[in-house]
């Protein structure tokens, strides 16, 4: 199987999950998670029609993607890994979205660096809903404080587009589903509180659990292994 075939299979599975959930076709976006995979693999996915990519490490992504984006400006890269403040400057120079915003200090640094570049960036608030995940807002209070700051105009270069979570790494479907339901219900509550903010994105679901995520309302699934195969961590 090659990358093109894998993408077709995943898209078919997404389409079937949408139908099963009574959701319109095309309501769920596919992100190809390309961490630890070479630029050649990204180009192969692009040639198969894939435009949205996710990366965990700023250093790796900053070497791999700018030359590709120069050639193909329609490509979007989202940072999905835990982001240290000292990596923000580099991240906002090429990424179109940071999905892993998990603290107000990170918002402040993103705003600072984006204002220097005179560019706006999309962000998702990462919420801790599973035991395994080490990142994400752990309290609703801290999350609300950050959203309130955005709503009050403290971060004019930041567009809050929604929420992200990682389900726990387990075979227990109940626990996985509970994680996704937790995020969906929290997002619904916060969207009612802040109707002026465009927080419609729900980024949840990966190679092993994206169909469950779609059933629970995901609008964006992050798939790596099922597209690119196993990663070579030695590189």
C-alpha positions as CSV (number, residue, x, y, z in Angstrom):
1,X,0.0,0.0,0.0
2,X,1.2,3.5,-0.8
3,X,0.4,6.9,0.8
4,X,-2.2,7.7,-1.9
5,X,-4.1,4.5,-1.4
6,X,-3.9,4.9,2.4
7,X,-5.4,8.4,2.1
8,X,-8.2,7.1,0.0
9,X,-9.0,4.4,2.5
10,X,-9.0,6.9,5.4
11,X,-11.3,9.3,3.5
12,X,-13.7,6.4,2.8
13,X,-13.7,5.4,6.5
14,X,-14.4,9.1,7.4
15,X,-17.2,9.2,5.0
16,X,-18.8,6.0,6.4
17,X,-18.4,7.4,9.9
18,X,-20.1,10.6,8.9
19,X,-23.0,8.7,7.4
20,X,-23.3,6.5,10.5
21,X,-23.5,9.6,12.7
22,X,-26.1,11.3,10.5
23,X,-23.6,14.0,9.6
24,X,-23.3,15.7,6.2
25,X,-20.5,14.4,4.0
26,X,-17.4,16.6,4.2
27,X,-18.1,17.8,7.7
28,X,-14.9,16.2,9.0
29,X,-11.4,17.3,7.8
30,X,-8.4,15.0,7.5
31,X,-5.1,16.1,8.8
32,X,-2.1,14.0,7.8
33,X,0.4,13.9,10.8
34,X,3.8,13.9,9.1
35,X,6.1,14.0,12.2
36,X,9.2,11.8,11.7
37,X,8.4,11.3,8.0
38,X,10.5,12.9,5.3
39,X,9.6,15.7,2.9
40,X,9.2,13.1,0.1
41,X,6.3,11.5,2.0
42,X,4.7,14.9,2.5
43,X,5.0,15.6,-1.3
44,X,3.5,12.2,-2.0
45,X,0.5,13.0,0.2
46,X,0.2,16.4,-1.4
47,X,0.1,14.8,-4.9
48,X,-2.7,12.6,-3.6
49,X,-4.7,15.8,-2.8
50,X,-3.8,16.2,0.9
51,X,-3.3,19.9,1.9
52,X,-3.5,19.8,5.7
53,X,-0.6,18.5,7.7
54,X,0.2,18.2,11.4
55,X,3.6,18.3,13.1
56,X,4.7,17.9,16.7
57,X,8.2,19.3,16.8
58,X,8.9,22.9,15.7
59,X,12.5,22.1,14.8
60,X,11.7,19.3,12.5
61,X,8.7,21.1,10.9
62,X,10.6,24.3,10.4
63,X,13.3,22.5,8.3
64,X,10.8,20.4,6.4
65,X,7.9,22.6,5.5
66,X,9.0,26.2,4.5
67,X,10.5,24.9,1.2
68,X,7.4,22.9,0.4
69,X,5.0,25.8,1.3
70,X,7.1,28.1,-1.0
71,X,6.3,25.7,-3.8
72,X,2.8,24.9,-2.8
73,X,1.3,27.8,-0.8
74,X,-2.1,26.1,-0.5
75,X,-0.6,23.7,2.1
76,X,-1.4,24.3,5.7
77,X,0.6,23.1,8.7
78,X,-0.8,22.9,12.2
79,X,1.5,22.5,15.2
80,X,-0.1,19.8,17.4
81,X,2.6,19.0,19.9
82,X,3.3,20.6,23.3
83,X,4.8,24.0,22.5
84,X,7.5,25.7,24.5
85,X,7.5,29.5,24.6
86,X,11.0,29.7,23.2
87,X,9.8,27.8,20.0
88,X,6.8,30.1,19.3
89,X,8.8,32.6,17.2
90,X,9.8,29.9,14.8
91,X,6.4,28.1,14.8
92,X,4.3,31.2,13.9
93,X,6.6,31.9,10.9
94,X,5.2,29.0,8.9
95,X,2.3,27.3,10.8
96,X,-1.3,28.4,10.1
97,X,-2.6,27.1,13.4
98,X,-1.3,26.1,16.8
99,X,-3.6,23.4,18.1
100,X,-1.8,22.9,21.4
101,X,-2.5,26.1,23.3
102,X,-2.7,24.9,27.0
103,X,-1.9,28.0,29.0
104,X,-2.4,31.8,29.0
105,X,1.4,32.5,29.0
106,X,1.6,30.7,25.6
107,X,-1.2,33.0,24.2
108,X,0.9,36.0,25.3
109,X,4.0,34.7,23.5
110,X,2.0,33.9,20.4
111,X,0.5,37.4,20.4
112,X,3.9,39.0,20.9
113,X,5.6,37.1,18.0
114,X,2.6,37.4,15.6
115,X,2.4,41.2,16.2
116,X,6.1,41.5,15.2
117,X,5.3,39.7,12.0
118,X,2.0,41.5,11.5
119,X,0.2,38.3,10.9
120,X,-2.8,36.6,12.6
121,X,-2.8,32.9,13.5
122,X,-5.5,30.4,14.3
123,X,-5.3,28.5,17.6
124,X,-7.2,25.7,19.3
125,X,-7.4,25.4,23.1
126,X,-6.0,21.9,24.1
127,X,-8.0,20.4,26.9
128,X,-6.8,17.5,29.1
129,X,-9.5,14.9,29.0
130,X,-7.5,11.6,29.3
131,X,-5.1,10.3,31.9
132,X,-2.2,9.8,29.6
133,X,-2.0,13.3,28.1
134,X,0.5,15.5,29.9
135,X,-0.6,18.7,28.2
136,X,-3.8,20.6,27.9
137,X,-5.8,22.9,30.2
138,X,-6.7,20.8,33.3
139,X,-9.4,23.1,34.7
140,X,-12.3,24.8,33.2
141,X,-11.5,27.9,35.2
142,X,-8.1,28.3,33.6
143,X,-9.5,27.6,30.1
144,X,-12.3,30.2,30.6
145,X,-9.8,32.8,31.8
146,X,-7.8,32.4,28.6
147,X,-11.0,32.5,26.4
148,X,-12.1,35.6,28.3
149,X,-8.8,37.3,27.6
150,X,-9.2,36.6,23.9
151,X,-12.8,37.8,23.9
152,X,-11.7,41.0,25.6
153,X,-9.4,41.8,22.7
154,X,-6.1,41.2,24.6
155,X,-4.7,39.1,21.7
156,X,-5.7,40.8,18.5
157,X,-3.5,38.6,16.3
158,X,-5.0,35.4,17.6
159,X,-8.2,33.7,16.2
160,X,-9.6,31.1,18.6
161,X,-11.1,28.4,16.3
162,X,-12.1,25.7,18.7
163,X,-10.7,22.9,20.9
164,X,-8.4,19.9,20.8
165,X,-7.9,16.8,22.9
166,X,-6.1,13.5,23.0
167,X,-8.0,10.5,24.2
168,X,-6.2,8.1,26.7
169,X,-4.0,5.4,25.1
170,X,-6.3,2.4,25.9
171,X,-8.3,-0.3,24.2
172,X,-11.3,0.6,26.4
173,X,-13.7,2.2,24.0
174,X,-15.8,3.6,26.9
175,X,-12.8,5.6,28.2
176,X,-12.0,6.9,24.7
177,X,-15.6,7.9,24.1
178,X,-15.8,9.6,27.5
179,X,-12.8,11.7,26.6
180,X,-14.4,12.9,23.3
181,X,-17.8,13.5,25.0
182,X,-16.1,15.6,27.7
183,X,-14.6,17.9,25.1
184,X,-17.7,18.2,23.0
185,X,-19.9,19.1,26.0
186,X,-17.3,21.6,27.3
187,X,-17.0,23.2,23.8
188,X,-20.8,23.5,23.5
189,X,-21.0,25.2,26.9
190,X,-18.2,27.7,26.1
191,X,-19.6,28.4,22.7
192,X,-22.9,29.4,24.3
193,X,-20.9,31.7,26.7
194,X,-18.9,33.3,23.9
195,X,-21.1,33.3,20.8
196,X,-19.0,36.0,19.1
197,X,-15.9,33.8,18.9
198,X,-15.6,31.3,16.0
199,X,-14.8,28.3,18.2
200,X,-16.4,25.6,15.9
201,X,-13.5,23.3,15.4
202,X,-13.2,20.1,17.4
203,X,-9.9,18.4,16.7
204,X,-10.1,14.9,18.2
205,X,-9.4,11.4,17.0
206,X,-6.2,9.7,15.7
207,X,-5.4,6.6,13.6
208,X,-6.8,4.2,16.2
209,X,-9.9,6.0,17.3
210,X,-11.0,8.6,14.7
211,X,-14.3,6.8,13.9
212,X,-15.4,7.1,17.6
213,X,-14.3,10.7,17.6
214,X,-16.5,11.4,14.5
215,X,-19.5,9.8,16.2
216,X,-18.9,12.2,19.1
217,X,-18.7,15.3,17.0
218,X,-15.1,15.7,15.8
219,X,-14.6,18.1,12.9
220,X,-10.9,17.3,12.3
221,X,-9.1,14.0,12.7
222,X,-5.3,13.7,13.0
223,X,-4.1,10.6,11.2
224,X,-0.4,9.7,10.9
225,X,0.5,6.0,11.1
226,X,-2.5,4.9,9.0
227,X,-1.4,7.2,6.2
228,X,2.4,7.2,6.3
229,X,3.1,3.8,8.1
230,X,5.2,3.3,11.2
231,X,7.6,6.1,12.1
232,X,11.4,5.7,12.0
233,X,12.4,7.2,15.4
234,X,16.1,6.7,14.8
235,X,16.3,9.6,12.4
